Amino acid sequence: FQYATGNVVSYFTLIKLSCIVPVLYFLLMFWMPESPYFLLAKGDTGKTIEVLTWLRRNIAPDRLEKEMRDIKDYIDKTSSQRSSLKDLIKEENRRIVFILLGLLTMSQFVGISVILFYLKPIFEATDSSMPSNFSTIFFGTLMVVVAFFVPGVAKKFGYKKPMILSSIGTGISLAILGEGFFLSDRGITSSLLNYIPLISLIFYIIFLGLGMLNFPWAVLSEMLPSTIKARASSLATSVAFLTGFFTCVTFPYLIDNLGIDASFWLYSSFCFVSGVFVYIFIPETSGLSLIEIQDAIHLPDKTNGVKNNKVNSIEEMTASYFRNHFEINFGISGTYKNKIRDENI
């Protein structure tokens, strides 16, 4: 929507149009059920059972009873704890905060902000026959199409494996994109080589959308204990967007000093590093309760006992996806002087 309308309307009109969807999102949130943890903490046992039954479709009675006990035990354990900034560096929380800050930082260093902000001049630099204005619409539409597959991917494979595959796929795509610019700068051209940047960007968006674009935010919401969730999520989100801003600001300087080909190779290396980071530090959290996630983080050797506790409801995955990531997919814009083609973006 942003890419399609942004090409034909003014900034002011685009802002007004962009307000429509957030307002609808706000209104629809009135139908979103409260968290079972919140309801049980308020003493509303009946509503807690109702919400858990809706979230865990076809849940067995013994499983429901066990989860109710686990939630109550967790609330009893944490209800007397007061949160402060110092809690973020306590021994029991340091590992979680480190993992989340690292993951969200890596999710920006895979180059998503750079590609989105500089898509038009990057595409023009490929000498493709596709009009640059149309390219933004094309890739914006591609991101929307990929987003429809995200809940199904999460339900079937969890979060960890798709993020690893996404890191590898985006790394290879950016490496090929850099190679395309490398050959072009040296006068090596052919009808086939002219399609390399376009194809690599398409695969980059696909791999990114099925992993590192969305799942780090889902992991953020699932891994944090309630005692530090507000402060830690605010810190992690701020770090992520500051990192994205840093990558956008430094990209023209990288091009000036390294060249556009080496710049994409640098981001390609960050993609592979992010895959290693996910493999080493991120436990599989999809479909686990908060208590099980905490055990998986602090006792990673015991995760086998809970790894098959997958949520069977694709509706829950869909709700979680849109709840956690809606706000980052609207209103992205920026203006920088780009020396690739000496144009404003």
SELO-181392 format. One record per residue: residue in one letter; x, y, z of N, C-alpha, C in turn. Coordinates in pm, whole numbers, plus 50000, padded with zeros to 5 digits. Layout:
BEGIN
AXYZXYZXYZ...
This chain:
BEGIN
F500834988050000500005000050000500875012650000Q501885013050089502765024650097503505026749966Y504045015949911504835017249789503955021049670A502755015449663501885018049549501345032349551T500845036749666500255050149673501315061049681G502475057849736503515068049751504025073549619N503845066049512504315070549381503345080149313V502115081149363501115089049291500465099949376V500775100449506500165110649592501255118449664S500875129649725501825137849800502115131349934Y503165136350002503515131150133502355133050232F501725144950227500645147850320499475138250300T499125135750174498045126350144498425112250187L499675108550166500135095250205500025093350356I500365103750432500255102950578498805100750619K497885108050557496475106550592495975092550555L496365087550439495945074150400496535063550493S497755066050539498415056450626497765055550763C496995065650799496315065550930495125055950931I494625052250814493415044150808493635030450871V494705023750830494945010050877495265009651026P496135018451081496345018251226495075020551307V494185029151257492925031451328492085018651328L492015011751214491294999151207491924988851300Y493244988651304493974979551392493604982251538F493544995051575493174998951711491774994151745L490844995851652489464991751678489344976551690L490064969251606490004954651610490624948951737M491524956451801492154951651923491164949752037F489984955952028488974954152131488454939752133W488624932452023488214918552016489354908852048M490534914052075491674905552110491584901552257P491634888452289491524884352429492744888452510E492544890252640493644893552729494554881452747S495764884052794496714873352822496204864752937P496344851452927495954842853040496684846353169Y497944850553157498714854353275498074866453343F497664876153263497044888253318495714884853385L494914876553319493594873153373493704865453503L494624855753508494764847853630495354856153743A496234865453708496794874353810495704883053871K494654885953793493524893853843492484885153914G492724871853917491814862853986490644858153904D490644860553774489524856553688489824842853628T489594832353707489924818753664489054814253546G487764817453552486874813253445487254819053310K487584831953307487984838353182489324832953135T490204829553230491504823953193491324810753120I490454802253173490184789253109489584791352970E488694801052960488054803952831489074808452727V489994817352767491004822352673491984811352636L492424803352733493354792452703492714782352610T491444779552629490744770152541490664775652399W490484788852387490434795052254491814795052188L492844797652267494204797952212494704784052177R494514774652267494984760952248493834752352198R493534753552072492394746352016492554731252041N491454724852083491424710352106492414706052214I492664714452313493594711052420492954700752513A493754690852553493264680552643493044686352783P492054681352857491784686852991492974686153084D493744675053080494904674053169495974684153131R496134686753002497104696752956496664710752998L495364713452989494824726353033495034728353182E494764717853258494944718753403496404721153440K497314714253370498744716053397499184730253364E498704735553251499104749053213498554759353311M497354757053361496804766053462497664765953588R498114754153628498974753253746500294760253722D500864758253602502144764653570502024779853572I500944784953515500744799453513500594804853656K499814797653738499614802153876500924801953953D501724791253934503014790554003503914802053960Y503904805053831504744815953780504294829353836I502984831453843502464844053899502814845254046D502674834254120503014834454262504494837654283K505314832754190506754834654201507164848954169T506474855254075506924868354025506074880154072S504924877454133504014888454167504604898054268S505464893054355506044901754458507294908954411Q507744906054290508974911954239508664925254170R509384935554208509244948654144510344950454041S509964956253929510914957553819511604971053823S512894970953787513664983153772514694980853663L515374991453623516384989953519517504980553563K517764980053693518814971153744518484956553719D517194953553708516794939653685517294934453551L517544943453456517994939153324519374932853328I520174936453429521544931153437521704921153550K520584917053610520674906553710521064893453644E521664884653723522204872253668521144864153594E519924863453648518884855253586518324861453459N518604874253435518064881153317519114885053214R520374885153253521414890153162521454882253033R521344869253042521434860952921520294864052824I519084865452877517934868452791518114881952723V518484892152801518654905552745519754905652640F520864898852668521964898152571521504891552442I520794880452454520334873252335519404881952251L518464888552315517484896552241518114908852177L518994915552250519684927152192520534922752073G521214911452087522024906351976521174902451857L520054895851883519194891251774518594902951697L518074912951767517454924351699518494933051630T519704933651685520774940751616521144933551487M521274920351495521584912451376520484913651272S519234914551316518134915451221518194928151138Q518854938551190519024950951115520284950551028F521304943751076522554943150999522474933750879V521374926450865521214918650742520844927550625G520614940550651520454950150542519044953950507I518054950350589516674952950551516394967850536S516864976050631516594990450621517294996550501V518494992050473519244997050358518514993950228I518054981550214517354977550092516064985450076L515294987050184514014994150174514205008950145F515145015350213515335029750195515985032950061Y516885024650017517655027649896517265018749779L516065013049783515655003749679515655010149541K515125022249530515035028749399516405031149337P517355037649404518665039649341519445026649322I519255016949414519905004049395519394997549267F518084998249249517494992149131517934999349004E518045012649011518505020148895519945016648861A520735013848964522135010348940522294996748874T521234988548875521324975448811521124976248661D520714987848609520454989548466519364980048416S518404977148503517304968348464516324976048376S515604968648293514604974848206513334978548282M513164973148404511984976448484512084990648537P511064999048523511095012648577511325012548728S512155021748776512505021748918511285024249006N510355032748961509145035249040508305022649053F508255014848947507505002348951508194992149041S509504992949051510244983249132509824983949279T509574996049330509154997249469507784990749490I506884992449394505574986049403505724970949396F506564966249306506764951949288507284945449415F508344951249473508934945149591508054947049715G507314958149721506354959649830505264949149824T504764946449704503764936049686504324922449720L505574920049682506224907249712506314905149863M506624915649938506704914450083505344910850143V504274916550088502934913350137502594898750109V502904894149988502624880249952503384870650043V504654873550067505464864950154504894864750295A504374876150342503844877050478502704867350502F501934863950398500834854650415501314840550448F502544837250414503074823950441503744823150578V503964834550643504734834750768504064826650879P502764828350907502164820351014502264805350990G502064801050865502184786850834503584781550853V504574789550813505974785650832506294784450980A505824794051060506074793651204505404781651269K504204778451224503484767051282504174753851251K504704752651131505294739951088506744738351134F507514749351130508944748351155509414755851280G508524763251346508964771251459509634783951413Y510454789851499511134802451469512604800551435K513264791551505514724790651495515174786351356K514654775351305515084770251175514824780251062P513644786451055513444796550950514394808350960M514754812451083515684823651096517074819851047I517494807551075518794802951025518784802350873L517744796150816517624795350670517534809250609S516804818250674516684832050625518034838950622S518834837050726520164843250731521054838150619I521014825150596521824819350488521324824250352G520004824050333519434828250205519694842850173T519524851550272519804865850249521284868150227G522134860550297523574861950278523994858450137I523464847250086523794843149949523244853249848S522024858049872521394867649779522194880549771L522634885849885523414898249884524794896049825A525364884149846526654881049786526554880949633I525474875049582525264874749437524974888749385L524214896649461523944910449421525234918449411G526114916849509527414923549504528244918849387E528174905949356528914900649242528394906549111G527064908449104526504914548984527024928648962F527104936649069527674950149058529164949649027F529854939749083531294938249059531574935948910L530804926848849530994923948707530594935848621S529504942548659529034954048582530044965448584D530654967948699531634978748710532874976148626R533114963548595534284960048514533934957548369G532754961648330532354961048191531974947248142I531794937848233531394924248195529874923748195T529274923848081527814924248070527314913847971S526084909747993525374900947900523904901647936S523064896447850521634896847878521294888848004L522044878048028521794869848147522264876848273L523454882948268524004889648385523154901548427N522454907748334521614919148369520454915448461Y520094902448461519004898048547519474893648686I520774892548706521294887748835520864896748951P521034910048943520604918449056519114917249086L518284917048981516844916049002516484902949071I517034891949021516724878849079517234877949223S518424883049248518984882449383518154890849480L517644902349436516794910549523515474903549552I514924896649453513684889149475513884878449581F514954870649567515214860049665515564865949801Y516224877449801516544884049928515254887350004I514284893449936513024897050000512274884650048I512284874049968511584861750007512214855750132F513534853850130514214847950246514084856950369L514164869950348514054879250460512664878650523G511624878850439510264878850490509894866150564L510514854950528510214842150592511064839450714G511814849550760512654847050876513034859550952M514144865750914514744876250994513974889350995L513014891150907512214903350910511184903051023N510584891451047509454890551138509714882851267F510394871551257510494862551372511274868151491P512314876551471512974882151590512014889651682W511004896251624510044903551706509114894051780A508794882751718507984872651788508774866551903V510054863851879510914858451984511034868452099L511114881252066511194891652169509994890952263S508804889552207507604889452289507474876752371E508084865752324507904852952391508954849952496M510164855352480511264851652568511314859652698L510764871652698510924880452813509974876752927P510504875053049509614873053164508864885853194S507724884453259506854896053281507494906753368T508444902753454509054912453546509884922853474I510424919553357511284929153286510784931953145K509614926653109509164927452970509044941852921A508444950653000508214964452955509524971552927R510454971153023511714978353007512614971652903A512684958452906513574951452814513094952552670S511794951552647511274952752511511464966952458S511304976952544511554990752502513014992752464L513904987352546515334988452517515684981352387A515194968952371515524961152252514974967652125T513754972852132513164979552016513934992051980S514334999752081515125011952055516455008551991V517114998152042518394994051986518224989551841A517144982251812516894977451676516714988951579F515904998751614515645009751522516825019251512L517585020851620518815028851612519825021951521T519885008651529520785001251441520355002651296G519045001951271518545003951136518865017851084F518715027951169519065041551131520565042651100F521385036051181522835036351161523205030051026T522585018850991522905012450864522515021250745C521385028350758520945037050649521885048950632V522295054950744523155066750738524535063350684T525055051750721526425048150683526525041850545F525395037750486525465030950357526125039250248P525785052250231526465060150128527975061050150Y528395061650277529825062450306530525049150274L529825038150297530385025150259530595024450108I529625029550033529735029349887530915037849842D531075049649903532165058549865533525052449892N533645044850001534945039850044535215025350004L534165017349994534345003249961533844999749821G532925007649769532265004249644530954997049675I530024997749582528724991849606528794976649615D529704970449539529824955949544530324951149680A531404957249730531954953249859530994956549973S530204967149956529224970650060528194959550078F527714954149967526764943149978527434930350026W528684928349993529404916850048529554918050199L529744930350247529834932450391528524928750459Y527414933350404526124929750461525854914850447S526354908950341526214894450325526914887050439S528104891750476528824885450587528054886950718F527394898350738526564900150857525424890050860C524874886950744523784877150737524244863550788F525424859250744525924846250788526254846350936V526774857550986527044858851129525754857851209S524684863951158523404863251228522884848951234G523124841251127522724827251128523454819351235V524754821751249525544815151353525034819251491F524724832051507524214836951635522914829951672V521994829051577520714822451603520934807851639Y521814801051566522074786851590522614784451730I523484793251778524134791251907523254795552024F522604807052011521994813252128520474812552136I519794810852025518324811752027517704798052046P516944795952155516204783452170514934783952086E514364772452058513094772151987511984775352086T511264786252063510234790752157508824789252103S508674786751974507334786451915506494775351977G505314779052028504394769252081504634765352225L505654771052290505944767752429505314777952522S505024773752643504534783152743505694791752792L505364802552863506394811552914507334804253008I506794795353092507644787953186508594778853110E508094772053008508944763152929510024770952855I509694783052809510684791352739511804795252834Q511444799152956512464802853053513384790953083D512814778953093513634767053115514544764452996A514034766852874514834764452754516014774052747I515844786252798516914796252795517974793152898H517544790153020518484788253129518984773953140L518174764353088518564750253091518394744452953P519254748552855519044744552716519114729552694D519744722152785519854707752767518554700552801K517584708052858516324701752896515184705052802T515474710952690514394715252599513764703652525N514444692052520513884681052444512554676352502G512404678252634511174673952697509974682252660V510184694152605509054702952575509014706952429K509954702652351510074707652215508874703852128N508144693252167507014689152086505694695152132N505734704152230504534710852277504144721952183K503904719052059503574729051959502104733051969V501864745751946500484750551941499884745951809N498694740251814498094734851693497194744751622S497124756951670496204766751613496934776651524I496684776151395497294785951305496704799751330E495484800151387494914813151422495764820251527E496314812551623497144818751726498424824151665M499024816551572500224821351505499924834051428T498794834351359498444846251282498234858251372A497524856051483497274867051576498574872251634S499474862951671500764867151727501574874751626Y501564870151501502344876851396501904891251378F500594893351357500114906851332500194915551458R500024909551575500094917351697501484922951719N502504914851694503864918751728504554927051621H504124925851495504904931951388504144942251305F502894944551337502094953551256502724967351246E503184972551362503614986551364504874989051285I505694978851257506954981451187506784981051036N505574977750988505374976250844504634987950781F504444998850857503735010450803504525023050831G504495032150735505045045450757506545046250746I507225036950678508675037450664509025046950550S509775057150579510185066550475511445073450519G512155079450425513375086650460513945093650340T514805103450364515445110950257516935111850283Y517745107050189519185107750201519775111250064K520905117450067521595120449943522455108449907N522155102349796522845090049758523785092749643K525025088949661526015091749558526125080549455I525245070349467525225060349361524815067049230R523735074949241523245082049123523055096949156D523615101049273523535115049316522085119849318E521195111449378519785114849383519285114049526N518185121049552517525120149681516615108049683I516555101649797515685090049814514585093949910
